[in-house]
Amino acid sequence: MKDQSGDAHNIADLREIARRRLPKGLFEFVDRGSEDEVALRNNRSAFEKIKLKPRNLIDVSGRTQQVTLFGKQHKMPLIIAPTGSAGLMWHEGEIQLARAAAAAGIPCTLATGSMTAMEKVMEQAGGTLWFQLYMWPDRSLSHKLIERARVAGYEALVVTVDGAAPGNREYNLRNGFTIPFSFTRRNVTDVVTHPGWLLGVLAKYMLTTGMPRYENYPTELKNKITAAPMGRSMMRNDTLTWDDLRVLRKLWPHTLMVKGILHPQDAILAADCGADGIIVSNHGGRNLDSSPAPIDVLPEVADAVGNRITVLIDSGFRRGSDVVKALALGAKAVMVGRPTLYGTAAGGEAGAARAIGIFRDEINRVMALLGCRSIGELGLNSLILPESAGGHAAGNPKAALRLLDSARAAAES
Ligand SMILES: Cc1cc2nc3c(=O)[nH]c(=O)nc-3n(C[C@H](O)[C@H](O)[C@H](O)COP(=O)(O)O)c2cc1C
């Protein structure tokens, strides 16, 4: 397939290219949310309620997006979220995506459910790679998997905790898209009417490694998996508790993060269990449909843990200004899921690089227009918040203190 990402001026353009290229069932699997897609829409509209308050006549010519996460410097406050489906956007798309992340100097998170084996991604892409874990009912298999990730050289473990039950995504059932992929009467027309994807992605797998499947699964599970609608075949676990996290803390010697936190009490519990970071996330609006937009709960979650752990966020970020708003509200960096999947579908490594580049340019422009020279300068004094963002200083002493702190930092700089 040819790289078409050069035609894209923003993430919405990349999405449109992906929509044209991918079979409808696959595009919907990536693009849509759960049930009535309230959370999906709200993830976007929440950003519109937050305004940026610029300062002028500051020399911003030397501005930088560098951030330090868990003691390591990165070129931008952006991280590739785990999605497990980059390998269906492009042949071995996980490698393409991870290479783009490495070239951009940002971390990339490989999902348990990816189609390319973790060792191969490490070998062929390198860079800062994190591994995302879904726990299986048989904990010992999950523990073996994280040992595999440790041996392969993954620097951090991201444990996803918002999947006690699979999200209700009815379109996957209607579209008949399954993993391992299997031809059904329903999806065959969809696939043959997208010959670029059929020949450029599916046929390449079939001629080399066979039908795409979950390459990180242990043989015991791989053999047991029968084709299930995408998103329902992960064998998710509804018995996971904080005790499991304590065990993981003992087993995993490097950075440990918990993904899918929306409640301040859970943020505190994650810190108490020894996690180094959390990802405030509603899974991109794909699981609990009436969950809040992560950006709306970020201030109270960040206040709850203070400096104890690193707070990251994802869900709905499509513009550099969205990223800047989250950083000003206390996140250290932002994860993106769909934007780089659209990019990978539009042009493999070049397309993923285009998506990252769009964020880089947009963040750069917003920083200049805000009068901001470094990420550390961003704070509540750069924002005008609606009451619903939870960080309004009136009646919120912690937010008021943070506002004073950031005003003081701005005055001193
Ligand atoms: C197609 C797709 C597959 C996903 N698979 C996983 C997964 O395997 N594990 C996980 O923790 N999150 C998964 N997610 C959620 C993302 O990690 C992330 O939370 C979400 O995409 C962020 O929202 P955004 O897509 O609006 O950036 C997936 C998201 C998408 C779009």
The ligand as a Gaussian input file, in Angstrom:
#p B3LYP/6-31G(d) Opt

LIG

0 1
 C       -8.698000      -0.148000      18.301000
 C       -8.343000       0.043000      19.736000
 C       -7.847000      -1.020000      20.474000
 C       -7.502000      -0.843000      21.812000
 N       -6.945000      -1.872000      22.510000
 C       -6.505000      -1.665000      23.766000
 C       -5.807000      -2.688000      24.452000
 O       -5.583000      -3.776000      23.928000
 N       -5.397000      -2.416000      25.715000
 C       -5.624000      -1.216000      26.332000
 O       -5.229000      -0.992000      27.482000
 N       -6.273000      -0.220000      25.679000
 C       -6.700000      -0.410000      24.428000
 N       -7.331000       0.593000      23.753000
 C       -7.516000       1.887000      24.419000
 C       -6.312000       2.806000      24.198000
 O       -5.179000       2.341000      24.867000
 C       -6.581000       4.230000      24.690000
 O       -7.005000       4.190000      26.025000
 C       -7.614000       4.958000      23.835000
 O       -7.497000       4.615000      22.489000
 C       -7.416000       6.450000      23.995000
 O       -8.374000       7.152000      23.272000
 P       -8.125000       7.770000      21.818000
 O       -8.218000       6.634000      20.879000
 O       -9.254000       8.714000      21.683000
 O       -6.765000       8.415000      21.814000
 C       -7.684000       0.434000      22.437000
 C       -8.171000       1.491000      21.676000
 C       -8.494000       1.316000      20.345000
 C       -8.994000       2.507000      19.565000

